[in-house]
Amino acid sequence: MNRTRSILVAGLALAVASACPGKSTTPAKKPNSGVKVKPLDVKKPKHVALILGTDENGGSTELPLAGEKSSVVVHPLSVRTGGGKPAKGTISKMTLTTEPNPDETVRVGVFSEFLKGVGPQLQAAAWIAAFMSASTLSKDLTDFRFSVTRGKFFDGPSSGALMTVGFLASLTKAPINAKATMTGTVNPDGTVGPVGGIPHKFEGAIAAGKTKLGFPVGQRFALDMNTRKRVDLVALANAKGASATEISDVWQAYEFFTGKKLPMPIPVLPRDMKIGDAVDKQLVKHFKQWETSYKRENATLVGLLRTGQLKDIRELFYMGRRANREANEGRKLLGQGLMASAYERMMNAVTYAATATATWSIIDKVRKGDPDGASRVLYRFMGLANATERALRKVGAMKPGTMSGHLLMVSAFQSALEGWGFHYHGSRSISKASRYLRGLRGRTPEQLADAKLANEIVRKVSPPILAIARGMAATRRSLQAFDIEGIADINYTCSLPNARRLAKSYTSAAGANLGYYESIAIRRIAARYRLNNQRARWRLMSTNPDYLVAYRAFGLAGRDLGGLPSRLKKEWGPKSLPWSLGSLAGAILSYFKTSLLLSKQYSLRVSHSFSGKPTAVKNEKAFINMINTAERKAREHARSAKVATGSIPVQTRLAYAKARVLREGDLADKLAALEAFWRASIYSQIAVMMARN
């Protein structure tokens, strides 16, 4: 009786599922390759993904999309720990649904059977997966509605790559292998990032009947959380009648699940990414301007060293030495013809040298018995922050008539916003440093001349000074971009609706990243130092410049922070070109800053020294794969941009040139290289999306 009822229920469920419009069985059409596209006249066909530059002759591929509501079921993996019990892998069901979005608003939903059944990390991962799947198909996040439906409580970002592939399969109507599953995060360039607990996840998957398992590159020998020993994932799977495969990126993952290949651009050759003589000439010109500034600041430091006045002020001595090291490296790179990297190094040299000399001026005032004078020096330095607003207004006043002009506007906005973020934080922090200096009143001359006090002053006042110096450098760079990136180009006027759609997409992705990162970092700091969330956020900004910039830049696009952004929005108008491109610039800047933060903290497990300098990467092979893939993806996206616009954006070429040099440096440089390769890809993607009609 029970068996008969089960069969009837199963049959009825099958009938209902077959009739469900979200599970259409209409067969997918085949891709159409060799499509020719006219530069700056890229059509945005309905229910078709146009992948540009899929052959070396400039041809592109049209990939038919579902064009209707479509769902797939995937099975994410997780690890259950705690309660004094050994770690155990679990598997659960997740339904991913996509459909065309008629109103062009961002619609990403994460649903559960229970209140708070989905944690913040999974929610963020779902948003990023939706964004990445749309971007992979050269579509906007606003083109589709995405939903994730789960049963029991689940959290964590390790199903990011799985959800991305699931959304792609749903959008392209590609059936997925029911015996397959995988684990891994997803990065901005589509690479699959490292995760933990894989041996346990695989054991749980195999016990549930999965026989085809995917894991991130570099993690074949993963840690067993119970035995604390390394386990060969391939051997583990084979011993239980399954297979395990390293997955590099979402394109490989898509083929792993569906047996089909997604069209991809053919990468341009590295020589095609050359900056060009006109841009090099401008870089040399501005390098020399930075060098002049450095010589002026360094003259003070050299005099202090010769007279032995920095002998006992070790922290100031090290800052001066770092400035000198950056300057020497810049000159060396200039001699090698690597102008973009030389420019960045000399700019860094000025930043550290200016911080060191300003800090010395304050110490000197204190030693002369004038703490109030030292405080006035601090506030005079803060007054330099006014240049940021002027820079933002100058960029906003642009009237671009070419594609390169629009991209220049985005790039200059990003530098100016970075400067604004540093200035805002530094200016707010100066009041605390000033109170400390005024608290030195009444000390004896011997006490004020003590080397220990001098080092303490450096620790108290140099962080806000360094923040403002970084802000000054970023602001100056935004103005110099007019010369460096202001090359002649084909006449073109950007579609404002396109710009606003792009801003919406990147704002959503940046917000998801920022929310995920804050859910980890701020909660940890608040608990450790017994702070409320706002104070924990402020402390995090003080020690982590990437978070500071990400938070402030997101404020322009996704949060009403008041102050300068609100004034500019009111003056320019919320639908104006400057506000649209400024919002886009802020969203993109926040997106790849938060992506780097998450990669360092969660995927790569980067260790830092007490001063905050990165010292080691736990998942080294994965890191190497991420950098190599990011480099190739930058050239692939450059191909798409060349087809869409007729040329590779100068911003792409500049970021790529810097990244190739940084990749050969220390760990901090390598992490910066990863960000620069991502930046190169994103500028190409922006060019493609702006070229669409």
C-alpha positions in Angstrom: 0.0 0.0 0.0 2.8 2.5 1.0 4.8 1.5 -2.1 1.8 2.1 -4.4 1.2 5.5 -2.8 4.9 6.4 -3.2 4.8 5.5 -6.9 1.6 7.6 -7.4 3.2 10.6 -5.6 6.4 10.3 -7.5 4.5 10.1 -10.8 2.3 13.1 -9.9 5.4 15.1 -8.9 7.0 14.2 -12.3 3.9 15.4 -14.1 3.9 18.7 -12.2 7.6 19.2 -12.8 7.1 18.6 -16.5 4.3 21.1 -16.7 6.3 23.7 -14.7 7.2 26.7 -17.0 10.5 27.1 -15.1 11.7 23.7 -16.3 11.2 24.1 -20.1 12.4 21.2 -22.2 12.7 23.2 -25.4 16.1 22.2 -26.9 18.8 24.8 -27.1 20.0 26.1 -30.4 23.6 25.7 -31.6 26.0 28.7 -31.4 26.6 30.7 -34.6 30.3 31.5 -35.0 32.2 33.8 -37.4 29.7 36.7 -36.9 31.2 40.0 -38.1 30.7 43.0 -35.8 31.3 46.7 -36.8 33.2 48.7 -34.2 31.1 50.9 -32.0 28.0 49.4 -33.5 27.6 46.3 -31.3 24.1 45.1 -31.2 22.6 43.7 -28.1 20.4 40.9 -29.5 17.5 39.6 -27.5 17.9 36.1 -26.0 21.4 35.8 -27.6 24.8 36.2 -26.0 27.3 37.8 -28.4 30.8 36.7 -27.4 33.2 39.0 -29.3 36.6 38.0 -30.8 36.2 34.2 -30.7 38.5 33.8 -33.7 41.7 35.5 -34.8 40.0 37.1 -37.9 37.8 39.3 -35.7 34.8 37.0 -35.8 32.4 36.6 -32.9 30.0 33.9 -31.8 26.2 34.2 -31.1 25.2 31.9 -28.3 21.4 31.4 -28.1 19.9 31.8 -24.6 16.8 30.3 -23.0 14.7 33.4 -23.4 12.3 32.1 -20.8 12.2 30.9 -17.2 14.6 28.1 -16.7 15.8 26.1 -13.6 18.6 23.7 -12.8 19.3 21.8 -9.6 22.9 21.6 -8.2 24.2 20.1 -5.0 26.6 22.3 -3.0 29.1 20.7 -0.6 29.8 21.8 3.0 31.5 20.7 6.2 29.8 20.3 9.5 32.1 21.0 12.5 31.8 21.8 16.2 30.1 20.3 19.1 33.1 18.2 19.9 32.4 16.0 16.9 34.7 15.2 14.0 34.4 17.2 10.8 31.8 15.6 8.4 31.0 16.5 4.8 27.4 17.2 3.8 25.6 17.7 0.6 22.3 19.6 0.0 20.0 20.6 -2.8 19.9 24.0 -4.4 17.6 25.2 -7.2 18.9 28.0 -9.5 16.4 29.8 -11.7 16.9 32.5 -14.3 14.5 34.4 -16.6 14.5 37.5 -18.7 14.0 40.7 -16.8 11.7 43.1 -18.6 12.1 46.1 -16.3 16.0 46.2 -16.3 16.3 46.4 -12.5 18.6 44.3 -10.5 16.8 41.2 -9.2 18.7 38.6 -7.3 16.8 36.6 -4.7 18.0 34.0 -2.2 15.2 32.0 -0.6 15.0 29.5 2.2 12.3 27.4 4.0 13.2 29.0 7.3 13.7 32.5 8.7 17.5 33.3 8.5 18.0 30.0 6.7 20.6 31.5 4.5 23.8 33.2 5.9 25.3 36.5 4.6 28.3 34.7 3.0 26.0 32.5 0.8 23.9 35.5 -0.1 26.9 37.5 -1.2 28.2 34.4 -3.2 24.8 34.2 -4.9 24.9 37.8 -6.0 28.5 37.4 -7.3 27.5 34.2 -9.1 24.7 36.1 -10.8 26.9 39.0 -11.8 29.7 36.6 -13.1 27.3 34.5 -15.1 25.8 37.6 -16.8 29.3 39.1 -17.4 30.6 35.8 -18.8 27.9 36.1 -21.5 28.6 39.8 -22.1 25.3 40.6 -20.6 24.3 43.0 -17.8 23.1 41.8 -14.4 19.9 43.8 -15.1 19.1 41.6 -18.2 17.9 38.7 -16.1 16.2 37.7 -12.8 18.2 35.2 -10.7 17.0 33.2 -7.8 18.5 30.7 -5.4 16.2 28.3 -3.4 17.5 26.2 -0.5 16.1 24.1 2.2 18.1 23.8 5.4 20.4 26.5 6.8 23.5 27.1 4.8 26.3 29.6 4.7 29.8 30.2 3.2 31.1 31.3 -0.2 32.5 27.9 -1.3 29.6 27.2 -3.7 30.3 30.4 -5.6 31.7 28.7 -8.7 29.0 26.0 -8.6 26.3 28.6 -8.6 27.9 30.6 -11.4 28.0 27.4 -13.6 24.5 26.6 -12.6 23.2 30.0 -13.6 25.2 29.7 -16.9 23.6 26.3 -17.6 20.2 27.7 -16.9 20.7 30.8 -19.1 22.0 28.6 -22.0 19.6 25.7 -21.5 22.5 23.3 -21.1 21.6 20.1 -19.1 24.1 19.4 -16.3 25.5 16.0 -15.3 23.5 14.9 -12.3 26.5 12.9 -11.0 28.7 16.0 -10.9 29.4 18.6 -8.3 32.2 20.9 -7.2 33.5 23.3 -4.6 35.3 26.6 -5.0 34.8 30.4 -4.8 34.7 32.5 -8.0 37.0 35.5 -8.7 36.3 38.6 -10.8 38.1 37.1 -13.8 36.2 33.8 -13.6 39.0 31.8 -11.9 37.9 29.3 -9.2 39.3 30.2 -5.8 40.5 27.8 -3.0 38.3 26.6 -0.2 38.7 24.4 2.9 37.5 21.0 4.0 37.5 19.4 0.6 38.3 15.8 1.7 35.2 15.8 3.9 33.1 17.5 1.3 34.1 14.8 -1.3 33.3 12.0 1.2 29.9 13.4 1.7 29.3 13.8 -2.0 30.4 10.3 -2.8 28.2 8.9 -0.1 25.3 10.8 -1.8 26.0 9.1 -5.1 28.1 11.8 -6.8 30.9 10.3 -9.0 32.3 13.4 -10.8 33.9 15.9 -8.4 35.6 19.2 -9.1 38.1 21.1 -6.9 40.1 24.4 -7.3 43.5 24.3 -9.0 46.3 23.9 -6.4 44.3 22.0 -3.9 44.8 18.3 -4.9 46.6 17.6 -1.6 44.1 19.1 0.8 44.0 19.1 4.6 41.9 16.5 6.5 40.5 18.6 9.4 40.3 15.5 11.7 43.7 13.9 11.1 45.5 17.1 10.2 47.2 15.3 7.4 47.2 16.0 3.7 44.9 13.9 1.5 45.3 13.2 -2.2 41.8 14.1 -3.6 42.3 12.2 -6.8 43.3 9.1 -4.9 40.4 9.5 -2.4 37.9 9.7 -5.2 39.3 6.9 -7.2 39.4 4.6 -4.2 35.6 5.1 -3.9 34.7 4.7 -7.5 34.6 8.4 -8.4 36.9 10.8 -10.2 38.3 14.2 -9.1 39.3 17.0 -11.5 41.1 20.3 -10.9 39.0 23.2 -12.1 40.8 26.4 -13.2 37.9 28.7 -14.1 34.1 28.8 -14.8 34.6 28.0 -18.5 36.3 24.7 -17.6 33.7 24.2 -14.9 30.9 24.7 -17.5 32.4 22.0 -19.7 32.9 19.8 -16.7 29.2 19.9 -15.9 27.6 20.1 -19.3 30.0 18.5 -21.7 29.8 21.7 -23.8 32.3 24.5 -24.3 31.3 28.2 -23.8 32.6 30.4 -26.6 35.7 32.4 -25.4 37.6 35.3 -27.0 41.0 34.4 -28.4 43.6 36.3 -26.4 45.6 39.0 -28.2 49.4 38.6 -28.1 51.3 40.3 -25.3 53.0 42.6 -27.9 49.5 43.8 -28.8 49.2 45.2 -25.3 52.1 47.6 -25.8 51.3 51.1 -24.4 52.5 53.1 -27.4 55.0 56.0 -27.8 52.5 58.8 -27.3 51.4 57.4 -23.9 55.0 56.6 -22.9 56.1 60.2 -23.6 53.4 61.5 -21.3 54.4 59.0 -18.6 58.0 60.1 -18.8 56.9 63.7 -18.5 54.9 63.1 -15.4 57.5 60.8 -13.9 60.0 63.7 -14.0 57.4 65.9 -12.2 57.1 63.3 -9.5 60.8 62.9 -9.3 61.2 66.7 -8.8 58.8 66.5 -5.9 60.7 63.5 -4.5 64.0 65.3 -4.6 62.5 68.3 -2.7 61.2 66.0 0.0 64.2 63.8 0.1 66.6 66.7 0.5 65.2 67.2 4.0 65.5 63.5 4.8 69.1 63.4 3.6 70.0 66.4 5.8 68.4 64.7 8.8 70.4 61.5 8.1 73.7 63.3 7.7 73.2 65.1 11.0 72.1 61.9 12.8 68.7 63.2 13.8 66.9 60.1 12.6 69.3 57.7 14.2 67.0 56.9 17.1 63.7 57.4 15.3 63.6 54.0 13.7 60.1 54.1 12.3 60.7 57.4 10.5 64.1 56.1 9.3 62.4 53.1 7.8 59.8 55.2 6.1 62.5 57.4 4.5 64.4 54.3 3.4 61.2 52.9 1.8 60.8 56.2 -0.1 64.4 55.9 -1.4 63.9 52.3 -2.4 60.7 53.2 -4.4 62.5 56.1 -6.1 65.5 53.9 -7.1 63.2 51.2 -8.4 61.3 53.8 -10.4 64.5 55.1 -12.0 65.6 51.5 -12.8 62.3 50.7 -14.5 62.5 54.0 -16.5 65.9 52.9 -17.8 64.4 49.6 -18.9 61.6 51.4 -20.8 58.9 50.3 -18.4 57.3 53.7 -18.1 54.0 52.8 -16.5 55.6 51.0 -13.6 58.3 53.6 -13.2 55.6 56.3 -12.9 53.8 54.3 -10.1 57.1 53.8 -8.2 58.1 57.4 -8.2 54.6 58.4 -7.1 54.9 56.0 -4.2 58.3 57.5 -3.4 56.8 60.9 -3.1 54.0 59.6 -0.9 56.3 58.1 1.7 58.9 60.9 1.6 56.2 63.6 2.1 54.8 61.6 5.0 58.2 61.3 6.6 59.1 65.0 6.2 55.7 66.1 7.5 56.0 63.8 10.5 59.5 65.1 11.2 58.2 68.7 11.2 55.8 67.7 14.0 58.5 66.0 16.0 60.7 69.0 15.6 58.0 71.3 16.9 57.5 69.1 19.9 61.2 68.9 20.7 61.3 72.7 20.6 58.6 72.8 23.3 55.7 73.7 21.0 53.1 70.9 20.9 50.4 73.5 19.8 52.6 74.4 16.8 53.0 70.7 16.0 49.2 70.4 16.0 49.0 73.4 13.6 51.4 71.7 11.2 49.1 68.7 11.3 46.1 70.7 10.3 48.0 72.6 7.6 48.8 69.2 6.0 45.1 68.3 6.2 44.2 71.5 4.3 45.8 69.9 1.2 42.7 67.6 1.0 40.8 70.4 -0.7 42.4 69.5 -4.0 40.2 66.4 -4.1 37.0 68.2 -4.6 38.5 70.3 -7.3 39.7 67.2 -9.1 36.3 65.6 -9.0 34.7 68.7 -10.3 37.2 68.9 -13.2 36.5 65.3 -14.2 32.8 65.9 -13.9 33.1 68.9 -16.2 34.4 66.8 -19.1 32.4 66.5 -22.3 33.7 63.4 -23.9 33.1 62.8 -27.5 35.1 59.6 -28.0 35.1 56.1 -26.5 38.6 56.8 -25.0 37.2 60.0 -23.5 34.5 58.1 -21.7 37.0 55.6 -20.4 39.3 58.4 -19.4 36.5 59.9 -17.4 35.9 56.6 -15.5 39.6 56.2 -14.9 40.1 59.8 -13.6 37.0 59.5 -11.4 38.4 56.3 -9.9 41.7 58.0 -8.9 39.9 61.1 -7.6 37.5 58.9 -5.6 40.5 57.0 -4.2 42.0 60.3 -3.2 38.7 61.4 -1.6 38.5 58.2 0.4 42.0 58.7 1.8 41.5 62.4 2.5 38.2 61.8 4.3 39.7 59.2 6.6 42.9 61.0 7.2 41.1 64.3 8.0 38.8 62.5 10.4 41.8 60.8 12.1 43.8 64.0 12.5 41.6 65.4 15.3 42.6 62.4 17.5 46.3 62.8 16.6 46.0 66.6 17.4 44.5 65.8 20.9 47.5 63.6 21.5 49.9 66.3 20.6 48.2 68.9 22.8 48.3 66.4 25.6 52.1 66.8 25.6 51.9 70.3 27.0 53.6 70.7 30.3 56.3 68.1 29.7 59.9 69.0 30.4 62.4 69.7 27.6 64.2 66.5 28.4 61.0 64.5 28.1 60.0 66.2 24.8 63.5 65.4 23.4 63.3 61.7 24.3 63.7 59.2 21.4 61.0 57.0 22.8 58.5 59.9 22.6 59.6 60.7 19.1 58.9 57.1 18.0 55.5 57.3 19.8 54.7 60.5 17.9 55.5 58.7 14.6 53.0 55.9 15.5 50.3 58.4 16.5 50.5 60.9 13.7 52.0 59.2 10.6 48.9 57.0 9.8 46.6 60.0 9.2 49.4 61.9 7.4 50.1 58.9 5.2 46.4 58.6 4.4 46.3 62.3 3.3 49.6 61.8 1.4 48.1 58.9 -0.5 45.0 61.0 -1.1 47.2 63.8 -2.5 49.0 61.3 -4.8 45.7 59.8 -6.1 44.2 63.2 -6.7 47.3 64.3 -8.6 47.2 61.1 -10.6 43.6 61.8 -11.6 44.5 65.1 -13.1 47.6 63.7 -14.9 45.3 61.1 -16.5 44.1 63.9 -18.8 47.5 63.9 -20.4 48.5 60.2 -20.1 45.1 58.7 -21.2 43.8 61.5 -23.4 44.5 60.0 -26.8 42.6 60.7 -30.0 39.9 58.2 -30.9 36.8 57.5 -33.0 34.0 59.9 -32.3 31.4 58.3 -30.0 28.8 59.3 -27.5 28.1 56.9 -24.7 24.5 55.8 -24.0 23.5 57.1 -20.6 21.1 54.2 -20.0 24.0 51.8 -20.7 26.2 53.7 -18.2 23.5 53.5 -15.6 22.9 49.8 -16.2 26.6 49.2 -15.8 26.7 51.2 -12.6 23.7 49.2 -11.2 25.4 45.9 -12.1 28.8 46.7 -10.5 27.2 48.4 -7.5 25.3 45.2 -6.8 28.4 43.1 -7.1 30.5 45.5 -5.0 27.7 45.6 -2.3 27.7 41.8 -2.2 31.5 41.7 -1.8 31.5 44.4 0.8 28.7 42.9 2.8 30.5 39.5 2.8 33.9 41.0 3.8 32.3 43.1 6.6 30.4 40.1 7.9 33.8 38.4 8.6 36.2 41.3 9.3 34.1 43.7 11.3 32.5 41.0 13.4 36.0 39.7 14.3 37.4 43.1 15.2 34.3 44.1 17.2 34.6 40.9 19.3 38.4 41.2 19.8 38.4 44.8 20.9 34.9 45.0 22.3 33.7 47.6 19.9 30.4 48.4 18.3 30.3 47.9 14.5 30.9 51.5 13.6 34.0 51.7 15.7 35.2 48.4 14.4 34.7 49.7 10.9 36.7 52.8 11.6 39.6 50.7 13.1 39.5 48.5 10.0 39.8 51.5 7.7 42.8 52.7 9.8 44.8 49.5 9.1 43.5 48.4 5.7 43.7 51.0 2.9 42.0 48.6 0.4 38.9 48.4 2.7 39.0 52.1 3.2 38.9 52.8 -0.5 36.3 50.1 -1.2 34.0 51.5 1.5 34.2 55.1 0.5 34.0 54.4 -3.3 30.9 52.3 -2.7 29.5 55.2 -0.9 29.3 57.2 -4.1 27.4 54.4 -5.9 25.5 52.5 -3.4 25.2 54.4 -0.1 24.1 57.9 0.6 27.0 59.0 2.8 26.1 62.7 2.6 28.8 65.4 2.3 30.6 65.8 -1.0 28.9 62.9 -2.9 25.5 64.2 -2.0 26.4 67.8 -3.2 27.8 66.5 -6.5 24.8 64.3 -7.1 22.5 67.3 -6.5 24.5 69.6 -8.7 25.1 67.2 -11.6 21.8 65.4 -11.5 21.2 61.7 -10.8 20.8 60.9 -14.5 23.6 63.1 -15.8 26.7 61.8 -17.6 29.2 62.8 -14.8 27.1 61.2 -12.0 26.4 58.1 -14.1 30.1 57.6 -14.9 31.2 58.7 -11.4 28.9 56.1 -9.9 30.2 53.5 -12.3 33.8 54.4 -11.4 33.1 54.1 -7.7 31.3 50.8 -8.1 34.1 49.2 -10.1 36.8 50.5 -7.8 34.9 49.1 -4.8 34.3 45.8 -6.6 37.9 44.9 -7.4 39.2 46.2 -4.1 36.7 44.0 -2.2 37.4 41.1 -4.5 41.1 41.4 -3.7 40.3 41.5 0.1 38.2 38.4 -0.1 40.8 36.5 -2.2 43.5 37.4 0.3 41.5 36.6 3.4 39.4 33.6 2.4 40.8 31.9 -0.7 44.6 32.5 -0.6 44.9 32.8 3.2 47.5 35.5 3.2 49.5 36.0 6.3 50.7 39.5 7.4 53.4 40.9 9.6 52.6 43.2 12.5 52.9 46.2 10.2 50.4 44.7 7.8 52.8 43.7 5.1 51.9 40.3 3.4 54.4 37.7 4.2 53.1 34.3 3.0 50.3 32.7 0.9 48.9 29.4 2.2 47.5 28.3 -1.2 50.5 29.1 -3.3 49.7 27.0 -6.4 46.2 28.4 -6.5 47.7 31.9 -6.3 50.0 31.2 -9.2 47.1 29.9 -11.2 45.0 33.0 -10.3 47.8 35.3 -11.6 48.4 33.3 -14.7 44.8 33.1 -15.6 44.2 36.7 -14.8 47.0 37.6 -17.2 45.4 35.5 -20.0 41.9 36.8 -19.3 43.2 40.4 -19.6 44.3 39.6 -23.1 41.1 37.8 -23.9 39.0 40.7 -22.8 41.3 43.0 -24.8 40.4 41.0 -27.9 36.7 41.6 -27.2 37.3 45.3 -26.7 39.3 45.6 -29.9 36.4 44.0 -31.9 33.8 46.2 -30.1 35.7 49.5 -30.4 38.4 49.1 -33.0 41.2 49.4 -30.4 42.4 48.1 -27.0 41.7 50.8 -24.3 44.7 52.6 -23.1 43.5 52.0 -19.5 43.6 48.3 -20.2 47.2 48.5 -21.6 48.4 50.6 -18.7 47.0 48.3 -16.1 48.4 45.2 -18.0 51.9 46.8 -18.3 52.0 47.6 -14.5 50.8 44.1 -13.6 53.5 42.3 -15.7 56.2 44.2 -13.8 54.6 43.7 -10.4 54.2 40.0 -11.0 58.0 39.7 -10.7 58.2 41.5 -7.3 57.6 40.4 -3.7 54.3 39.0 -2.4 52.8 42.5 -1.9 53.7 43.3 -5.5 52.2 40.0 -6.8 48.9 40.7 -5.0 48.9 44.2 -6.6 49.6 42.5 -9.9 46.5 40.3 -9.5 44.4 43.4 -8.9 46.0 45.2 -11.9 45.3 42.3 -14.3 41.6 42.3 -13.0 41.6 46.1 -13.6 42.8 45.5 -17.2 40.0 43.0 -17.9 37.3 45.3 -16.4 38.3 48.3 -18.5 38.0 46.1 -21.6 34.6 44.8 -20.4 33.4 48.4 -19.8 34.5 49.4 -23.4 32.5 46.4 -24.8 29.4 47.3 -22.8 29.6 51.0 -23.7 29.9 50.1 -27.4 26.6 48.3 -27.4 23.5 49.8 -28.9 
